[in-house]
Amino acid sequence: PAPTAPGSLVELVQTPRQREILDRLTAVMSLLEGHADYVMDGVGPQVVPSVAEIREKFARRRRTGAGRLDRVLRRVLGMDAKLRQYRDGERFVRTVVDEVGMAGFNRVWTSPNTLPTRAEIARPEEWVARVRPAAGTGG
């Protein structure tokens, strides 16, 4: 998924180098946001009694934004892709944890070289294939 909508104002003024940097930042933000969602989903009501309510409020805010002006601005600036970023990041984390376990997933934090690319966020199996050999057993 593109970090900005095709033809968005941001995309029109970006240089190739800026686009490359934004792609990298988008991948890292997707990872962080996806990990936060994954962890929040793992916290039970015995730890945080209002976790379900918090999760629903976050999800609603992401879906609707602050209002009509917010939605229009996000679309014009290409920021509607931010919603995909949350979804894709969480899917990346869940897929990797399911495949290699939490220990294998945690390799993501060990080096800038083990951070996923934007393409790997979209295709977690590529990240697993790239990082797993360095882990030996894969976690």
C-alpha positions in Angstrom: 0.0 0.0 0.0 1.2 3.5 -0.9 1.9 5.8 2.1 -0.1 8.5 0.2 -3.0 8.3 -2.1 -2.2 8.4 -5.8 -2.3 11.9 -7.0 -2.4 13.3 -3.4 -1.0 16.8 -2.8 1.9 15.3 -0.8 2.8 12.9 -3.6 2.8 15.6 -6.2 5.5 17.6 -4.4 7.7 14.8 -3.1 11.1 14.1 -4.6 12.1 10.4 -5.1 14.4 10.6 -2.0 11.5 12.1 0.1 9.3 9.3 -1.1 11.9 6.7 -0.1 12.2 8.2 3.4 8.4 8.4 3.8 8.1 4.7 2.7 10.6 3.8 5.5 8.8 5.9 8.1 5.5 4.5 7.0 6.9 0.9 7.5 8.2 1.8 11.0 5.0 3.5 12.0 2.9 0.6 10.8 5.1 -1.7 12.8 4.7 0.4 16.0 1.0 1.0 15.6 0.4 -2.7 14.8 2.4 -3.8 17.7 0.5 -1.4 20.0 -2.8 -2.8 18.8 -1.6 -6.4 19.2 -0.4 -5.8 22.8 -3.7 -3.9 23.6 -5.7 -6.9 22.3 -3.6 -9.2 24.5 -4.3 -7.2 27.7 -7.3 -8.7 29.4 -9.9 -6.9 31.5 -8.4 -8.3 34.6 -5.4 -6.1 34.0 -7.2 -3.0 32.5 -10.9 -3.3 33.2 -11.8 -0.8 30.4 -9.6 -2.3 27.7 -12.5 -3.2 25.4 -13.9 0.3 25.7 -10.5 1.9 25.0 -10.0 -0.4 22.0 -13.4 0.5 20.6 -12.9 4.2 21.0 -9.5 4.0 19.2 -11.1 2.0 16.4 -14.0 4.4 16.1 -11.7 7.4 16.0 -9.6 5.8 13.3 -12.7 5.0 11.2 -14.4 8.4 11.5 -11.7 10.9 12.2 -12.6 14.1 14.0 -15.4 15.0 11.5 -16.1 15.9 8.0 -13.3 18.5 7.7 -10.8 15.9 9.1 -11.9 13.3 6.5 -11.6 15.8 3.6 -8.1 17.0 4.8 -7.0 13.4 5.1 -8.1 12.6 1.6 -6.6 15.8 0.1 -3.3 15.2 1.8 -3.3 11.5 1.2 -3.5 10.7 4.9 -6.4 8.3 4.5 -3.7 5.8 4.0 -3.0 6.2 7.7 -6.0 3.9 8.4 -4.5 1.2 6.3 -1.3 1.7 8.2 -2.9 0.6 11.4 -4.6 -2.4 9.8 -1.6 -3.5 7.9 0.7 -3.1 10.9 -1.5 -5.2 13.1 -1.8 -7.9 10.4 2.0 -7.9 10.1 2.5 -8.5 13.8 -0.2 -11.2 14.1 1.1 -13.0 11.0 4.7 -13.0 12.2 3.9 -14.0 15.8 1.7 -16.8 14.4 4.5 -18.0 12.1 7.6 -17.6 14.4 6.3 -16.9 17.9 6.9 -13.8 20.0 10.6 -14.5 20.3 11.0 -14.6 16.5 8.9 -11.5 16.1 11.0 -9.7 18.7 14.0 -9.9 16.3 12.4 -6.9 14.7 13.7 -4.7 17.5 17.3 -5.9 17.4 18.7 -3.8 14.5 17.7 -1.3 11.9 18.4 -4.1 9.4 15.7 -6.3 11.0 13.0 -3.6 10.7 10.4 -4.5 8.0 10.2 -2.6 4.7 6.9 -1.2 3.5 6.7 -4.2 1.1 7.3 -6.6 4.0 4.6 -5.0 6.1 2.2 -5.9 3.2 3.8 -9.4 2.9 5.0 -10.5 6.3 6.2 -13.9 5.0 8.9 -12.0 3.1 10.2 -10.5 6.4 10.1 -13.9 8.1 12.1 -15.4 5.2 14.6 -12.6 5.3 15.1 -12.5 9.1 14.5 -16.1 10.1 17.9 -17.5 8.7 19.7 -15.1 11.0 17.7 -16.4 13.9 18.7 -20.0 13.4 15.5 -21.8 14.5 13.3 -18.8 13.9 11.9 -18.5 17.5 
